[in-house]
Amino acid sequence: MFGKTKTVHLLVLCLIFNVSSLTAIASDAPTEPEISFDQLDGIHIVSVLNLSGDSTVPLTSVEITVWNISQPEQWSLLTSSPYLDQVVPYTKSGTDLTMWSWEHSFNMESIDCTCYIEISLLEQTDLISFGLIAYSGNEHHRPVLRHALDIDNSQIYSTKIFNDKSLELTFNYLLPPLQIESLETTELILSNVRICPAPFGICSESYTRLDSTDVTLGNLFAIEVDADAQSIQDGYYLLQVQIQDVYLTFSNNITQFVVVDQSKPVVNLSAVDKVIESQPIMVDIDVDDGYEGSAYTITWSITEPDGTPRAVLESEILEDNRLIFEPTKAGEYRVNALVRDIGGHLVSASHNVSVSNIIPTIELRFDGFIVEDGSTITVPSSGNWTFSANSSFDTSNDQDILEYTWFVDGKTLLSGKSFLASGDLQQPNYREIRVQVTDDDGESSELTFKIVHQEEQTFESNNGSILTSTVSLLFIFTIAVLVYMRQQKQSDSNTGFAKWTERGKEPKN
């Protein structure tokens, strides 16, 4: 394995170049493993590489490896060990936390390289490694560029978001030992910054070099790119950064995912303008942020007719860009959408929907028959009977909360019941009943009918019978008279005809 060349993907290279800084652990029970080095990054050694440090986890299953990274895109294995020379547990001062100190040495005599020392925890489900940059000997040294020490492993592959024209990125850098003392100005360091559109995480076009970048070299290597000057439109990109030292030796490449989002999204809501109560209202939202792969979040709310805002229910969200709800009251509803894009731009949009109320429809039944408005109903003077409005109907949202009010001879008798029974009426000789059905919007329908009691009906029936009998007798009498007169007329007319005698006989004197 010694001296074997290993080609590594650019993003994996960035991960391995990351070195976790030694941070104080506030909790007595750390949640993440951490291995620190006592030696500074970029140490210069000649023959023996002595390493030491601390660990928050037992180092029972580790591998320590020395890689030759003198070529930016090539790694070759120099040496490795499946164990550390020494591991000693101890209790961290002031706590009950157990730590482990470790030591290890490599013979680097006659080895000239830019080296990366890596300690890997083999017991972890995901590969976790910690490392250190070292310059061995006096040749084959090159600058090393890596992510800032305050960025943890989880952030290395995260997308940096820029919502204005300035793209600012900072990196840590290491220079070969002989160049550190001679470096006086930033002009001695050259930068190579390239960019390509990457809406799906890979370049959809070739890299383009950015020439007009502002470079600052101090404790950090910083670049600033003017998106407008470089004609960088909103979208996803891969930004690749590399530096050259005074001998024009290239560092490694660091690739950073970035998204440029300078513009607010365009938001449109579409829905009907008018509906009736209980008719579902569907609202669609169209968001255009101006570039492929854009992402955004939508916060919905609904303002009721009385001006009270409410959050939407989970069941009312059909899709990310579609909302449906059922209005329960008449009036003006306002559907509100607050859209936030990746760049943090906020855009609000709203749509008003007018909801019309449907008045209740009364269906009144008596003895199984429907009672019409303005009709006359005969009720018995004794016994039980019921007028029922249970079959009255309205829209689904109002059906179960209809209010019923009964009036007798213009006065309120009963409310809250959908039926009127004979036992509800105490006063005799009432003549008119009216029922009113009201919905939750205060709109109502009425039905009025006359009442005839059974005794009055009998009297009127007798009078009607007498009248009918009288008319019948008169008709019969008239017919009889006419027949008699006809018979008399026929009898008188018969006397004018001659009588015939037998043939051959003379008439009698």
DARA-V488851 format. One record per pair of residues at least 4 apart in sequence whose ideal C-beta (glycine too) atoms are under 6 Angstrom apart, sorted by the first residue. I is the first residue (numbers start at 1). J is the second residue. Records with the same first field share a line. If there is no record, write none. Layout:
I->J / J
//
This chain:
1->77
3->76
4->77
5->74 / 76
6->75
8->12 / 13 / 75
10->253 / 255
11->255
13->252
14->156 / 254
15->156
17->146
18->146 / 147 / 156
19->41 / 131
20->130
21->149
22->36
25->30
28->95 / 96 / 97
30->56
33->56 / 57
34->56
35->55 / 119 / 130
36->53 / 54
37->53 / 132
38->52 / 53
39->43
41->132 / 133
42->133 / 174
43->134
44->135 / 177
45->49 / 108 / 136
47->109
49->106 / 108
50->105
51->104
52->103
53->102
54->99 / 101
55->59 / 100
59->84 / 87 / 100 / 102
61->122 / 123
62->119
63->82 / 120
64->81 / 104 / 119
65->80 / 118
66->78 / 79 / 106 / 115 / 117
67->75 / 116
68->76 / 78 / 113
69->75 / 114 / 116
70->113 / 114 / 140
72->250 / 252
84->102 / 104
85->103 / 104
86->103
87->100 / 102
88->101
89->98 / 100
90->99
92->97 / 99
108->136
111->136
112->137 / 139 / 140
113->136 / 140
114->141 / 142
115->134 / 136
116->131
117->131 / 132
118->129 / 131
119->130
120->129
121->128
124->128
133->144 / 174
135->141 / 177
141->176
142->249
143->175 / 243 / 245 / 251
144->174 / 251
145->171 / 173 / 243 / 251 / 252 / 254
146->172
147->151 / 156
148->170 / 172
149->172
151->155
159->257 / 259
160->258
161->259 / 342
162->167 / 260
163->261 / 343 / 344
165->226 / 227 / 228
166->224
167->225 / 227
168->224
169->223
170->220 / 222
171->221
173->221
175->179 / 180
179->183 / 245 / 246
183->188
186->217
188->246
189->217 / 243
190->244
191->215 / 243
192->242
193->210 / 213 / 223 / 241
194->207 / 209 / 240
195->208 / 210 / 237 / 239
196->203 / 205 / 207 / 238
197->204 / 205 / 235 / 237
198->202 / 203 / 236 / 237 / 238
199->236 / 292 / 293
203->238
210->225 / 230
212->229
213->223 / 225
214->224
215->223
216->222
217->221
227->232 / 260
232->260
234->260 / 261 / 262 / 263 / 290 / 291
235->291
236->259 / 293
237->258
238->255
239->256 / 258
240->253 / 255
241->254
242->250 / 251 / 253
243->251
244->248 / 250
245->249
259->342
261->341 / 342 / 343
263->290
264->345 / 347
265->287 / 289 / 339 / 341 / 347
266->288
267->287 / 339 / 347 / 349
268->286
269->283 / 285 / 349 / 351
270->284
271->283 / 351
274->354
275->279 / 281 / 355
276->356 / 358
277->330 / 355 / 357 / 358 / 395 / 397
278->326 / 395 / 396 / 397
280->324 / 326
281->325 / 353
282->324
283->323 / 335
284->322
285->321 / 337
287->296 / 339
289->294 / 341
295->342
296->339 / 341
297->340
298->337 / 339
299->338
300->312 / 323 / 337
301->309 / 311 / 336
302->310 / 335
303->309 / 334
304->308
305->329 / 331 / 332
312->316
316->323 / 324 / 325
317->323
318->322 / 324
327->333 / 355
328->397
330->355 / 357 / 441
332->352 / 354
333->353
334->350 / 352
335->351
336->350
337->349
338->348
339->347
340->346
341->345
357->441 / 443
358->395
359->443 / 445
360->392 / 394 / 402 / 437 / 439 / 445
361->393
362->392 / 437 / 445 / 447
363->391 / 392
364->371 / 389 / 447
365->370 / 388
366->371 / 377 / 387
371->375 / 449
373->447
375->449
376->450 / 452
377->449 / 451
378->452 / 457
379->385 / 451
380->454
381->453 / 454 / 455
384->422
385->422
386->419 / 421
387->420
388->419
389->404 / 418 / 435
390->418
392->437
394->398 / 399 / 439
398->439 / 440
401->440
402->437
403->438
404->417 / 418 / 437
405->415 / 436
406->413 / 414 / 420 / 435
407->412 / 434
408->413 / 430 / 433
409->430 / 432
414->424
420->424
430->451
431->451
432->450
433->451
434->448
435->447
436->444 / 446
437->445
438->444
439->443
452->456 / 457
501->505 / 507
//
